[in-house]
Amino acid sequence: MSIKGSVGRHLAPRISDIAPGLTTTFVRESLNRAIDGVGPLPPAAAAADKQLKEQRGHVERAVHEVIENHVRLAGAQGFLTNVGGLVTAAVAIPANIAGLTLLQCRMIAGIAHLRGHDLDDPRVRNAILMTLLGEDTVTVMVRQSKLPAPPMALATAPAHDANLDGIIAAVVATDLLTRVAGKRLATSVGRRVPIVGGMVGMGADGYATWRVGRYADRELLPRNHRP
């Protein structure tokens, strides 16, 4: 089975329980799996280094390839988890959000690695989760003092603030639950015709991943050295 064909099966354990399980623990576990690798997906740093080698050491080209690869993967899992009818929506949509979360975390982690950030650093891990929220959400939450600073500032802070671990994970978990509710509404019409639902899911997830990738590309600036 290809990576695209098996991605949905590996990304989210206990699929029927995902919606009530979108907690801070789930968020952290998704990030860990994204960085360490899961199922057919190798670790984020290893995948990014492969792209760097293919691009003959050109970091920015490798970053763009990481984004494009994850856009394709997100589109594939978006199709697979949205191709069912309305009967399967209660299970498939939370699984879709779970899979998309892992893929986007992996993409952001790969970009961070290529830009010289240490994926074992808790400051960088928090920055990855913040980037997952998207630029618009981060901007509003920083302005409202619900988050302390943009991802790059967090990744390069003088010291790690352990109190932020739970705060950021809680914000991301809340955002994921909102996405589940929003996606149920947005795809309710398309799911009446299964193939249409799959195409809608593929396009929406691919575009959402592209936007997050572009934000990570702009936000996570290079460090002076690569780990």
Secondary structure, 3 states (H helix, E strand, C coil): CCHHHHHHHHHCCCHHHCCCCCCHHHHHHHHHHHHHCECCECCHHHHHHHHHHHCCCCHHHHHHHHHHHHHHHHHHHHHHHHCCCHHHHHHHHHHHHHHHHHHHHHHHHHHHHHCCCCCCCHHHHHHHHHHHCCHHHHHHHHHCCCCCCCHHHHHCCCCCCCHHHHHHHHHHHHHHHHHHHHHHHHCCCHHHCHHHHHHHHHHHHHHHHHHHHHHHHHHCCCCCCCC
